[in-house]
Amino acid sequence: MEISCYLPAGKYTYKLIVDGKWMLDPGNNNTEQNEFGTGNCVLWVSPESEFLEK
Protein backbone atom coordinates (compact mmCIF):
# COMPACT_ATOMS: atom_id res chain seq x y z
CA MET A 1 0.00 0.00 0.00
CA GLU A 2 1.21 3.53 -0.73
CA ILE A 3 -0.03 6.68 0.94
CA SER A 4 0.83 10.29 0.07
CA CYS A 5 -0.12 13.20 2.29
CA TYR A 6 0.82 16.82 2.86
CA LEU A 7 2.53 17.56 6.17
CA PRO A 8 3.42 21.08 7.29
CA ALA A 9 7.09 21.53 8.23
CA GLY A 10 7.95 20.38 11.72
CA LYS A 11 8.61 17.43 14.00
CA TYR A 12 6.23 14.47 14.11
CA THR A 13 6.29 11.49 16.45
CA TYR A 14 4.51 8.22 15.78
CA LYS A 15 4.26 4.50 16.48
CA LEU A 16 2.70 1.64 14.58
CA ILE A 17 0.02 -0.79 15.70
CA VAL A 18 0.69 -4.29 14.34
CA ASP A 19 -1.53 -7.21 15.32
CA GLY A 20 -2.94 -5.09 18.14
CA LYS A 21 0.48 -4.26 19.63
CA TRP A 22 2.34 -0.93 19.60
CA MET A 23 5.77 -1.05 17.96
CA LEU A 24 8.42 1.28 16.60
CA ASP A 25 8.85 1.62 12.84
CA PRO A 26 11.68 -0.79 11.89
CA GLY A 27 12.51 1.47 8.92
CA ASN A 28 13.13 4.57 11.06
CA ASN A 29 16.08 4.70 13.47
CA ASN A 30 15.19 8.21 14.67
CA THR A 31 13.50 7.71 18.04
CA GLU A 32 12.98 9.50 21.34
CA GLN A 33 11.52 8.50 24.69
CA ASN A 34 7.85 9.21 25.34
CA GLU A 35 6.05 9.78 28.64
CA PHE A 36 5.58 6.01 29.05
CA GLY A 37 9.28 5.20 28.53
CA THR A 38 8.52 3.07 25.48
CA GLY A 39 9.77 5.41 22.75
CA ASN A 40 8.32 7.01 19.63
CA CYS A 41 9.64 7.29 16.09
CA VAL A 42 10.53 10.82 14.99
CA LEU A 43 9.98 12.26 11.53
CA TRP A 44 11.28 15.73 10.63
CA VAL A 45 9.61 17.44 7.65
CA SER A 46 11.60 20.30 6.17
CA PRO A 47 9.87 23.41 4.76
CA GLU A 48 10.68 22.47 1.16
CA SER A 49 9.11 19.00 1.53
CA GLU A 50 5.56 18.93 0.21
CA PHE A 51 4.73 15.23 0.17
CA LEU A 52 5.65 12.23 2.23
CA GLU A 53 5.46 9.05 0.21
CA LYS A 54 5.45 5.75 2.02
N, CA, C and O of each residue as an XYZ file, in Angstrom:
216
protein
N       0.845     -1.164      0.000
C       0.000      0.000      0.000
C       0.896      1.235      0.000
O       1.954      1.236      0.630
N       0.483      2.264     -0.692
C       1.215      3.533     -0.731
C       0.273      4.654     -0.354
O      -0.869      4.713     -0.810
N       0.773      5.545      0.492
C      -0.032      6.683      0.942
C       0.791      7.955      0.767
O       1.956      8.003      1.161
N       0.195      8.971      0.184
C       0.833     10.286      0.068
C      -0.030     11.289      0.813
O      -1.256     11.276      0.706
N       0.636     12.170      1.577
C      -0.118     13.195      2.288
C       0.759     14.421      2.493
O       1.985     14.320      2.546
N       0.123     15.568      2.606
C       0.823     16.822      2.860
C       1.009     16.974      4.366
O       0.067     16.807      5.141
N       2.232     17.291      4.765
C       2.527     17.563      6.172
C       3.221     18.912      6.272
O       4.235     19.122      5.605
N       2.716     19.823      7.072
C       3.423     21.082      7.291
C       4.796     20.799      7.907
O       4.982     19.784      8.579
N       5.747     21.693      7.675
C       7.091     21.526      8.227
C       7.038     21.400      9.737
O       6.241     22.062     10.402
N       7.897     20.541     10.274
C       7.951     20.379     11.720
C       8.349     18.970     12.122
O       8.729     18.145     11.290
N       8.251     18.719     13.415
C       8.608     17.431     13.999
C       7.340     16.634     14.278
O       6.373     17.155     14.834
N       7.358     15.371     13.888
C       6.230     14.473     14.112
C       6.733     13.225     14.824
O       7.804     12.709     14.505
N       5.961     12.745     15.783
C       6.287     11.488     16.447
C       5.153     10.505     16.192
O       3.985     10.883     16.098
N       5.531      9.231     16.081
C       4.514      8.223     15.780
C       4.983      6.840     16.214
O       6.163      6.616     16.483
N       4.032      5.929     16.273
C       4.265      4.505     16.481
C       3.301      3.759     15.572
O       2.351      4.336     15.044
N       3.557      2.478     15.397
C       2.700      1.636     14.578
C       1.932      0.662     15.472
O       2.408      0.278     16.540
N       0.759      0.275     15.029
C       0.017     -0.793     15.703
C      -0.004     -1.984     14.746
O      -0.577     -1.905     13.659
N       0.620     -3.081     15.155
C       0.694     -4.292     14.340
C       0.131     -5.443     15.161
O       0.603     -5.718     16.264
N      -0.867     -6.105     14.625
C      -1.526     -7.210     15.322
C      -1.956     -6.805     16.735
O      -1.850     -7.589     17.678
N      -2.443     -5.568     16.862
C      -2.942     -5.088     18.141
C      -1.883     -4.658     19.139
O      -2.207     -4.338     20.283
N      -0.608     -4.644     18.722
C       0.477     -4.259     19.632
C       1.221     -3.052     19.076
O       1.486     -2.965     17.878
N       1.556     -2.109     19.982
C       2.338     -0.928     19.601
C       3.774     -1.343     19.326
O       4.347     -2.146     20.063
N       4.360     -0.788     18.251
C       5.771     -1.051     17.958
C       6.378      0.143     17.236
O       5.676      0.948     16.625
N       7.701      0.236     17.322
C       8.421      1.276     16.597
C       8.545      0.869     15.138
O       8.517     -0.318     14.813
N       8.680      1.847     14.270
C       8.850      1.623     12.840
C      10.240      1.043     12.596
O      11.229      1.729     12.853
N      10.355     -0.199     12.107
C      11.680     -0.789     11.888
C      12.480     -0.085     10.793
O      13.691     -0.285     10.690
N      11.820      0.735      9.978
C      12.509      1.469      8.922
C      12.954      2.865      9.318
O      13.478      3.607      8.488
N      12.749      3.236     10.594
C      13.127      4.575     11.061
C      13.931      4.447     12.353
O      13.392      4.057     13.388
N      15.208      4.772     12.292
C      16.084      4.695     13.472
C      16.037      5.955     14.333
O      16.658      6.000     15.395
N      15.312      6.973     13.888
C      15.192      8.210     14.667
C      14.085      8.028     15.699
O      12.903      7.984     15.357
N      14.481      7.922     16.967
C      13.501      7.711     18.035
C      13.799      8.620     19.213
O      14.898      9.162     19.333
N      12.804      8.780     20.084
C      12.977      9.498     21.336
C      12.047      8.862     22.363
O      11.067      8.209     22.003
N      12.354      9.055     23.630
C      11.518      8.501     24.688
C      10.206      9.267     24.784
O      10.173     10.480     24.577
N       9.133      8.563     25.094
C       7.853      9.212     25.340
C       7.552      9.181     26.833
O       8.362      8.696     27.624
N       6.397      9.695     27.215
C       6.055      9.777     28.641
C       5.867      8.417     29.301
O       5.833      8.324     30.528
N       5.745      7.355     28.493
C       5.578      6.012     29.046
C       6.899      5.239     29.092
O       6.948      4.116     29.595
N       7.978      5.850     28.558
C       9.281      5.204     28.531
C       9.414      4.130     27.467
O      10.346      3.327     27.509
N       8.489      4.106     26.509
C       8.521      3.065     25.478
C       9.037      3.560     24.133
O       9.279      2.750     23.238
N       9.208      4.852     23.970
C       9.774      5.407     22.750
C       8.755      5.685     21.664
O       7.708      5.042     21.587
N       9.084      6.657     20.827
C       8.322      7.008     19.631
C       9.299      7.198     18.484
O      10.454      7.558     18.707
N       8.851      6.961     17.266
C       9.641      7.286     16.088
C       9.494      8.785     15.824
O       8.454      9.375     16.117
N      10.538      9.388     15.272
C      10.534     10.821     14.988
C      10.724     11.028     13.490
O      11.602     10.431     12.868
N       9.884     11.883     12.933
C       9.978     12.261     11.529
C      10.068     13.773     11.459
O       9.194     14.473     11.969
N      11.121     14.281     10.831
C      11.275     15.728     10.632
C      10.915     16.047      9.185
O      11.457     15.443      8.259
N       9.999     16.996      8.990
C       9.607     17.439      7.651
C      10.176     18.833      7.464
O       9.879     19.746      8.235
N      11.002     18.991      6.427
C      11.604     20.298      6.172
C      10.633     21.181      5.387
O       9.724     20.663      4.738
N      10.809     22.500      5.435
C       9.874     23.408      4.760
C       9.722     23.137      3.271
O       8.638     23.340      2.723
N      10.775     22.686      2.602
C      10.682     22.469      1.161
C      10.004     21.141      0.805
O       9.667     20.915     -0.357
N       9.803     20.271      1.784
C       9.112     19.003      1.529
C       7.617     19.260      1.433
O       7.031     19.911      2.298
N       7.005     18.744      0.375
C       5.565     18.927      0.214
C       4.804     17.625      0.393
O       3.647     17.639      0.814
N       5.428     16.512      0.083
C       4.731     15.235      0.170
C       5.607     14.206      0.839
O       6.818     14.166      0.621
N       4.996     13.382      1.646
C       5.650     12.227      2.231
C       5.069     11.012      1.546
O       3.863     10.770      1.605
N       5.931     10.246      0.894
C       5.464      9.047      0.210
C       5.977      7.842      0.951
O       7.173      7.729      1.219
N       5.087      6.950      1.278
C       5.453      5.746      2.019
C       4.716      4.574      1.449
O       4.878      3.451      1.927
